[in-house]
Amino acid sequence: MTRVARLFSAALLAGCGAAAAPPRIAAPTHESVPTQIIAPHAEGNSRELFARGEAAMAARNWIDAINNFTALLNAHEPSAADLFPTASFDLGVAYEGTGDLKNAFLTYQLLAKTYPAEPVAKQACLRMLDIDVMLEGWDDLGKTAQILLDRKDADDVDRMTALGARGLSEIELGSDVPAGRDVEAGLEISERLNIGAGGRLPAPVAQLRFALGEIRRVRSERIHFVPDDIPTGLVPEAMSVPADFLQKMNARCEGLMDAQHAYGEAMRSIDAHWIAMSGFRVGEMYRKLHHDLMVIPPTLLAKSDKQKQIFF
């Protein structure tokens, strides 16, 4: 064999012994595709629904916000669990925007129960307090205030707000002693923090002042000039103007003026609700005083209608 042939054979054998490796086949990739949510008035994946709801909130388009947040929350998509607390809170705000306070309250209440450790749950409690006052749900007001007081992340302002709310609940339900304790504790916090020392009062301080006016009003109106069980028909002269009428009248008016002072402080609020409520209560106090004076029967000496008119 010639030298060239031997070299060719060696090269051929070497090539056969070092065959090329087969091409690598990449492992199949599984790309996560967000779940598509289809609701009657909104559709998209969880992130899209949340973004649309937030955009609707910014535009004060409350109905669109409600539709998108409701679709998101009803889907219960596990991958979007981080969005649920904020979406729940914003859904409540959107309900408030439409004036649907009942559904707003229920939304905040569910949020506070489902995600109690979330900071937004505390904000939900504060919004619930406002709604309770607007709807005059005094029993719910006390319960919500207690939830806020029990939170570990409640600061001094939160405690002041909750104490005022619980005090207002107590006095409206007829318990002036515990109401007095709560309102006093709340006012001490406001004074220590120098909140509302001058100018307009923030709503929580106005609430405390209004509750103080309610306590003073209730206590003053317990002073009656005649017994509540005056018999009908002819009234004995002993049942006419009582001997201690002047003392009772002075005490009643002192209480009325003290209450009016507290209501007057509440009228410095930045919140129109407390201004209106305080003005209404002042008028109501004078009407009640007039009523209690007019039920005092004339003496037996006032026999004619003219004499009775002079008496009144």
Disulfide bonds with the S-S distance in Angstrom:
none
